[in-house]
Amino acid sequence: MNPESPVMHQQPQGFLAAAKNVGIKDETLDMTVIYSTVRARAAAMFTRNRFPGAPVIVGRAHISDGYAQAIVVNSKNANVATGQRGIEDAVEMCRLVAGELGIDTRDVLPFSTGVIGRHLPMDKIRAGLKGIRDELRPNNLELAARAIMTTDMYPKYISRPVGSAVVAGIAKGAGMIEPNMATMLAYIMTDADLPSQVMRPMLRRVVDRSFNAISIDTDTSTSDTVVLMANGLAGAVNRRAFEEALIEVSEHLAREIARNGEGASKLLTVQVTGAKNPRQAKFVAKAVVNSPLVKTAVYGCDPNWGRVVMAVGKCADEQDIEPNRTSLRFGPTAVFELGSPVECDLQTLQKYLGQKEVEIGVDLGIGNASARVWGCDLTEGYIKENAYYTT
């Protein structure tokens, strides 16, 4: 378990989970099922990649009525770019789970994560899902978080109480992360009673400031999905308080994904203030957090703030950005103010950049909008991880 992650003391009522190895690749956990004992209201956001995985295509159709009761996830194989057979395999996964649990096939959402372009080993999945109902247990979401991992170094999970209810979330993701809607796989469960009409707009707002505010390598996955399920067993809660708890859960998971980026040694936060509007603020923040030169400087503890100047300046379409309005800081230390360098102690900056969490601040001096995004440094480990991913 990651020492940064809070222990999940509470889990929402009515959610059972099972996790196991079915032999897709090795002896690690590679299959999980999460089941609500009652049909739950549900909302989801999916990748905008033009090569969506077969499970994304099926999941979009299944959740279109606003309900779900079970999630089935396999790791080590993404079921992406697998043609009609891939669609049929995803539907069969849903049908197998539905048959075991005695629920409607369309109330099952399928997910797959791992290598692209390989068919699922359905013989192993069929055998692994047989009798899964008897393996479901309450308070088992931490194990489910382990089962959805691919190149993740540790499971990502968290829960927060809100009134009489609990919000709990698990997620996976360490590479191929620059989302346009969500990121990788994240499942958020609650026993709060939420009206269907508020769930999707709320999820969109929360995703925009959490999962949509992270980047590891500028690549948008073919499988990105965030799902929110609310089974209502704890009754109604204050909606504002619930959204605050949902933000806390989602931001924690998003930060952990960034912190656990492939090969990463540091969590990088970029805070942009003084922007014309939120869109501009996030655009500039993403330009900084995605810059390989900024990321490698952070890794090497090199206080080369000129690379941040470059990253801000390459936002060429933002024509109201001017050097004489802009200021930069590394942590609390100003390095550039209103177009001029600031004298500062390089050893102090190097020491700051050697920490496990680093923040870069950019003030554009234009307006009052701001944005915060999370990313990570770029190390040799990222190259090694991805140079030999399938071999």
C-alpha positions as CSV (number, residue, x, y, z in Angstrom):
1,M,0.0,0.0,0.0
2,N,1.2,3.5,-0.8
3,P,2.1,5.4,2.4
4,E,0.5,8.5,0.9
5,S,-2.9,6.9,0.6
6,P,-5.4,7.1,3.5
7,V,-6.7,3.8,4.9
8,M,-10.2,3.1,3.8
9,H,-12.0,2.8,7.1
10,Q,-15.5,2.8,5.7
11,Q,-17.1,1.5,2.6
12,P,-20.6,2.2,1.3
13,Q,-23.4,-0.2,2.1
14,G,-24.5,-2.8,-0.5
15,F,-21.3,-2.9,-2.6
16,L,-19.6,-6.3,-2.7
17,A,-16.4,-7.1,-4.6
18,A,-14.3,-10.1,-5.6
19,A,-10.8,-10.1,-7.1
20,K,-8.8,-13.1,-8.4
21,N,-6.3,-14.3,-10.9
22,V,-7.8,-16.0,-13.9
23,G,-4.5,-16.5,-15.8
24,I,-4.7,-13.8,-18.3
25,K,-0.9,-13.1,-18.0
26,D,0.7,-14.1,-14.7
27,E,-0.1,-14.9,-11.1
28,T,-1.1,-11.4,-10.1
29,L,-4.8,-10.4,-9.6
30,D,-6.3,-9.8,-13.1
31,M,-10.1,-9.9,-12.7
32,T,-12.5,-8.1,-10.4
33,V,-16.3,-7.8,-10.1
34,I,-18.0,-5.1,-8.1
35,Y,-21.7,-5.6,-7.4
36,S,-24.4,-3.5,-5.8
37,T,-27.0,-5.6,-4.1
38,V,-29.6,-3.2,-5.5
39,R,-29.8,-1.6,-8.9
40,A,-27.9,1.7,-8.7
41,R,-28.3,5.0,-10.5
42,A,-25.1,5.5,-12.5
43,A,-23.3,8.1,-14.6
44,A,-20.1,7.7,-16.6
45,M,-17.6,9.6,-18.7
46,F,-15.6,7.8,-21.4
47,T,-12.5,8.5,-23.5
48,R,-12.7,10.7,-26.6
49,N,-10.0,8.7,-28.3
50,R,-11.1,7.7,-31.9
51,F,-10.1,4.1,-31.2
52,P,-12.2,3.4,-28.2
53,G,-11.9,-0.1,-26.7
54,A,-14.7,-2.6,-27.2
55,P,-15.6,-2.3,-23.5
56,V,-16.1,1.5,-23.9
57,I,-18.4,0.9,-26.8
58,V,-20.5,-1.6,-24.9
59,G,-20.3,0.4,-21.6
60,R,-21.7,3.5,-23.3
61,A,-24.7,1.6,-24.6
62,H,-25.3,-0.2,-21.3
63,I,-25.2,2.9,-19.1
64,S,-27.3,5.0,-21.4
65,D,-30.5,4.4,-19.3
66,G,-28.7,5.8,-16.2
67,Y,-28.5,2.6,-14.2
68,A,-25.9,-0.1,-13.5
69,Q,-25.6,-2.9,-10.9
70,A,-22.2,-4.5,-11.6
71,I,-18.8,-3.8,-13.0
72,V,-16.5,-6.4,-14.4
73,V,-12.8,-5.6,-15.1
74,N,-10.0,-7.5,-16.5
75,S,-6.4,-6.3,-16.5
76,K,-3.4,-7.2,-18.7
77,N,-5.4,-7.0,-21.9
78,A,-7.2,-3.9,-23.1
79,N,-9.5,-5.5,-25.7
80,V,-8.8,-2.5,-28.0
81,A,-8.6,-2.6,-31.8
82,T,-10.0,-6.2,-31.8
83,G,-12.9,-5.7,-34.2
84,Q,-16.3,-7.3,-33.9
85,R,-14.9,-10.2,-31.9
86,G,-13.8,-7.7,-29.3
87,I,-17.4,-6.3,-29.0
88,E,-18.8,-9.8,-28.7
89,D,-16.3,-10.7,-26.0
90,A,-17.2,-7.6,-24.0
91,V,-20.9,-8.4,-24.3
92,E,-20.2,-12.0,-23.3
93,M,-18.3,-10.8,-20.1
94,C,-21.4,-8.9,-19.2
95,R,-23.7,-11.8,-19.9
96,L,-21.5,-14.2,-17.8
97,V,-21.6,-11.8,-14.8
98,A,-25.3,-11.1,-15.2
99,G,-26.1,-14.8,-15.3
100,E,-24.0,-15.4,-12.1
101,L,-25.7,-12.6,-10.3
102,G,-29.2,-12.9,-11.6
103,I,-29.4,-9.4,-13.1
104,D,-29.9,-7.9,-16.5
105,T,-27.0,-8.0,-18.9
106,R,-27.4,-4.3,-19.6
107,D,-26.8,-3.5,-16.0
108,V,-23.3,-4.8,-16.2
109,L,-20.5,-2.5,-17.3
110,P,-17.4,-4.2,-18.8
111,F,-13.8,-2.8,-18.6
112,S,-10.4,-4.1,-19.9
113,T,-7.0,-2.5,-19.4
114,G,-3.6,-3.6,-20.6
115,V,-2.0,-4.4,-24.0
116,I,-3.8,-3.2,-27.1
117,G,-4.6,-5.4,-30.2
118,R,-4.9,-8.8,-28.6
119,H,-8.1,-10.8,-28.2
120,L,-9.2,-11.7,-24.7
121,P,-8.6,-15.2,-23.6
122,M,-12.3,-15.9,-23.1
123,D,-11.8,-19.5,-22.1
124,K,-9.9,-18.3,-19.0
125,I,-12.4,-15.5,-18.3
126,R,-15.4,-17.9,-18.6
127,A,-13.7,-20.3,-16.1
128,G,-12.7,-17.4,-13.8
129,L,-16.2,-15.9,-13.7
130,K,-17.9,-19.2,-12.9
131,G,-19.2,-19.1,-9.4
132,I,-18.1,-15.5,-8.9
133,R,-21.2,-14.7,-6.8
134,D,-19.9,-16.9,-4.0
135,E,-16.6,-15.0,-4.0
136,L,-18.1,-11.6,-3.5
137,R,-17.4,-10.0,-0.1
138,P,-18.3,-6.7,1.6
139,N,-15.5,-4.2,2.4
140,N,-13.4,-5.7,-0.4
141,L,-12.7,-2.6,-2.5
142,E,-9.0,-2.4,-1.7
143,L,-8.5,-5.9,-3.2
144,A,-10.5,-4.7,-6.3
145,A,-8.1,-1.7,-6.5
146,R,-5.2,-4.2,-6.7
147,A,-6.9,-6.3,-9.4
148,I,-7.3,-3.4,-11.9
149,M,-3.6,-2.4,-11.7
150,T,-1.3,-2.8,-14.8
151,T,1.9,-0.8,-14.5
152,D,0.7,0.9,-11.3
153,M,3.1,0.5,-8.4
154,Y,0.4,0.5,-5.7
155,P,-3.4,0.4,-5.5
156,K,-5.3,3.7,-5.3
157,Y,-8.3,3.8,-3.1
158,I,-10.0,6.2,-0.6
159,S,-13.3,6.7,1.1
160,R,-15.0,9.7,2.8
161,P,-18.2,9.9,4.9
162,V,-20.9,12.4,3.9
163,G,-23.9,12.6,6.2
164,S,-25.2,9.1,6.7
165,A,-23.5,7.9,3.5
166,V,-20.0,7.0,2.3
167,V,-18.2,7.9,-1.0
168,A,-15.5,5.4,-2.0
169,G,-13.3,5.4,-5.0
170,I,-10.7,3.2,-6.6
171,A,-8.6,3.9,-9.7
172,K,-5.7,2.7,-11.9
173,G,-3.4,4.5,-14.2
174,A,0.3,5.2,-14.6
175,G,0.9,5.8,-18.3
176,M,-0.9,6.9,-21.5
177,I,-2.5,9.6,-19.4
178,E,-3.6,13.0,-20.9
179,P,-7.4,12.8,-20.5
180,N,-10.0,14.7,-22.4
181,M,-12.9,13.6,-20.1
182,A,-11.6,11.3,-17.4
183,T,-8.6,9.2,-17.0
184,M,-7.8,5.5,-17.2
185,L,-10.2,3.6,-15.0
186,A,-11.9,5.1,-11.9
187,Y,-14.9,3.7,-10.1
188,I,-16.7,5.7,-7.5
189,M,-19.4,4.0,-5.3
190,T,-21.7,5.6,-2.8
191,D,-24.8,4.5,-0.8
192,A,-26.2,8.0,-1.0
193,D,-29.5,8.5,-2.7
194,L,-28.9,10.8,-5.7
195,P,-31.4,11.9,-8.3
196,S,-30.4,10.8,-11.8
197,Q,-30.7,14.3,-13.2
198,V,-27.9,15.7,-10.9
199,M,-25.4,12.8,-11.2
200,R,-24.0,13.4,-14.7
201,P,-23.7,17.2,-14.4
202,M,-22.1,16.8,-11.0
203,L,-19.7,14.1,-12.3
204,R,-18.7,16.3,-15.2
205,R,-17.9,19.2,-12.9
206,V,-15.8,17.0,-10.6
207,V,-14.0,15.3,-13.4
208,D,-13.0,18.6,-15.0
209,R,-11.2,19.7,-11.8
210,S,-9.7,16.3,-10.9
211,F,-9.2,13.6,-13.5
212,N,-9.1,16.2,-16.4
213,A,-6.4,18.1,-14.5
214,I,-3.7,15.5,-14.7
215,S,-1.2,14.4,-17.3
216,I,1.7,12.0,-17.3
217,D,2.8,11.7,-20.9
218,T,0.3,13.7,-23.1
219,D,-1.3,10.4,-24.5
220,T,-5.1,9.9,-24.2
221,S,-5.9,6.2,-23.5
222,T,-8.3,4.2,-25.6
223,S,-10.0,2.9,-22.5
224,D,-10.4,6.0,-20.1
225,T,-13.6,5.8,-18.0
226,V,-14.9,7.2,-14.8
227,V,-18.1,5.7,-13.3
228,L,-20.2,6.9,-10.5
229,M,-22.7,4.5,-8.9
230,A,-25.2,5.4,-6.2
231,N,-27.4,2.7,-4.8
232,G,-29.3,4.9,-2.3
233,L,-29.2,2.5,0.7
234,A,-28.0,5.3,3.1
235,G,-30.8,7.7,2.0
236,A,-30.6,11.3,0.8
237,V,-27.7,13.6,1.7
238,N,-26.9,17.2,1.3
239,R,-26.0,17.6,-2.4
240,R,-23.4,20.3,-1.8
241,A,-21.7,18.3,0.9
242,F,-21.8,15.2,-1.3
243,E,-20.2,17.1,-4.2
244,E,-17.4,18.3,-1.9
245,A,-16.8,14.8,-0.8
246,L,-16.8,13.6,-4.4
247,I,-14.3,16.3,-5.2
248,E,-12.0,15.2,-2.4
249,V,-12.2,11.5,-3.4
250,S,-11.6,12.3,-7.1
251,E,-8.8,14.8,-6.5
252,H,-7.0,12.3,-4.2
253,L,-7.2,9.6,-6.9
254,A,-6.1,12.0,-9.6
255,R,-3.1,13.1,-7.6
256,E,-2.1,9.5,-6.9
257,I,-2.3,8.6,-10.6
258,A,0.1,11.5,-11.3
259,R,2.3,10.7,-8.4
260,N,2.5,7.1,-9.6
261,G,3.3,7.9,-13.2
262,E,5.5,5.4,-15.0
263,G,9.0,5.9,-13.8
264,A,8.0,9.0,-11.8
265,S,10.0,10.1,-8.7
266,K,8.1,13.3,-8.0
267,L,4.6,14.7,-8.0
268,L,4.5,18.0,-10.0
269,T,1.8,20.6,-9.4
270,V,1.4,23.6,-11.8
271,Q,-0.7,26.4,-10.5
272,V,-1.7,29.1,-13.0
273,T,-3.3,32.4,-11.7
274,G,-4.1,35.7,-13.3
275,A,-5.6,34.2,-16.4
276,K,-8.3,35.6,-18.6
277,N,-10.6,32.6,-18.1
278,P,-10.4,29.1,-16.7
279,R,-9.8,27.6,-20.2
280,Q,-6.7,29.7,-20.7
281,A,-5.5,28.9,-17.2
282,K,-5.7,25.2,-17.7
283,F,-4.3,25.4,-21.3
284,V,-1.1,27.1,-20.0
285,A,-0.9,24.8,-17.0
286,K,-1.0,21.8,-19.2
287,A,1.6,23.3,-21.5
288,V,4.0,23.5,-18.5
289,V,3.2,20.2,-16.9
290,N,3.5,18.4,-20.3
291,S,6.8,19.9,-21.3
292,P,9.5,17.2,-21.4
293,L,12.1,19.9,-20.7
294,V,10.3,21.1,-17.6
295,K,9.7,17.5,-16.4
296,T,13.4,16.5,-16.9
297,A,14.6,19.7,-15.1
298,V,12.4,18.8,-12.1
299,Y,13.8,15.3,-12.2
300,G,17.4,16.6,-12.2
301,C,16.7,19.3,-9.6
302,D,17.8,21.9,-12.1
303,P,16.2,25.3,-11.3
304,N,16.1,26.1,-15.0
305,W,13.1,28.4,-15.0
306,G,13.8,29.4,-18.6
307,R,12.1,26.1,-19.6
308,V,8.9,27.3,-17.9
309,V,9.2,30.6,-19.7
310,M,9.4,28.6,-22.9
311,A,6.4,26.4,-22.1
312,V,4.2,29.4,-21.3
313,G,5.4,31.3,-24.4
314,K,4.7,28.4,-26.8
315,C,1.0,29.0,-26.1
316,A,1.2,31.2,-29.2
317,D,-2.5,31.5,-29.8
318,E,-3.0,33.2,-26.4
319,Q,-2.0,36.6,-27.7
320,D,-2.7,38.5,-24.5
321,I,0.1,36.7,-22.7
322,E,3.0,39.1,-22.4
323,P,6.4,38.8,-20.6
324,N,6.0,42.1,-18.8
325,R,2.8,40.8,-17.1
326,T,4.1,37.3,-16.2
327,S,5.6,36.1,-13.0
328,L,7.0,32.6,-12.1
329,R,7.9,30.8,-8.9
330,F,9.3,27.5,-7.8
331,G,7.4,26.7,-4.6
332,P,7.4,29.9,-2.6
333,T,10.5,31.4,-4.3
334,A,9.9,33.9,-7.1
335,V,12.3,33.4,-10.0
336,F,10.8,35.8,-12.6
337,E,8.6,38.8,-12.1
338,L,6.9,41.0,-14.7
339,G,9.4,40.3,-17.4
340,S,12.6,40.3,-15.4
341,P,14.7,37.6,-13.5
342,V,14.7,37.6,-9.8
343,E,18.0,37.1,-7.9
344,C,17.6,33.9,-5.8
345,D,19.8,31.3,-4.2
346,L,20.3,28.4,-6.6
347,Q,21.1,25.9,-3.8
348,T,17.9,26.7,-2.1
349,L,16.0,26.1,-5.4
350,Q,17.9,22.8,-6.0
351,K,17.0,21.7,-2.5
352,Y,13.3,22.5,-3.1
353,L,13.3,20.6,-6.4
354,G,14.7,17.6,-4.6
355,Q,11.5,17.1,-2.7
356,K,8.9,14.5,-3.5
357,E,6.3,17.1,-4.3
358,V,7.2,20.2,-6.4
359,E,5.0,23.2,-7.3
360,I,5.5,25.6,-10.1
361,G,3.5,28.8,-10.1
362,V,2.7,31.0,-13.1
363,D,0.8,34.3,-12.8
364,L,-0.2,35.7,-16.2
365,G,-1.3,39.1,-14.9
366,I,-4.3,39.3,-17.2
367,G,-7.4,38.5,-15.2
368,N,-8.7,36.6,-12.2
369,A,-9.1,33.0,-13.4
370,S,-6.9,30.1,-12.2
371,A,-6.3,26.4,-12.7
372,R,-4.3,23.7,-11.0
373,V,-3.0,20.6,-12.7
374,W,-0.9,17.6,-11.6
375,G,1.8,15.7,-13.4
376,C,5.2,14.1,-12.7
377,D,8.8,14.3,-13.6
378,L,10.3,12.4,-16.6
379,T,12.9,9.8,-15.7
380,E,14.8,6.9,-17.3
381,G,12.3,4.7,-15.7
382,Y,9.5,5.9,-18.1
383,I,11.7,5.0,-21.1
384,K,12.5,1.5,-19.8
385,E,8.9,0.8,-18.8
386,N,7.5,1.7,-22.2
387,A,10.4,0.5,-24.5
388,Y,9.8,-3.1,-23.4
389,Y,6.1,-3.0,-22.4
390,T,4.9,-6.0,-24.5
391,T,8.2,-7.9,-24.4
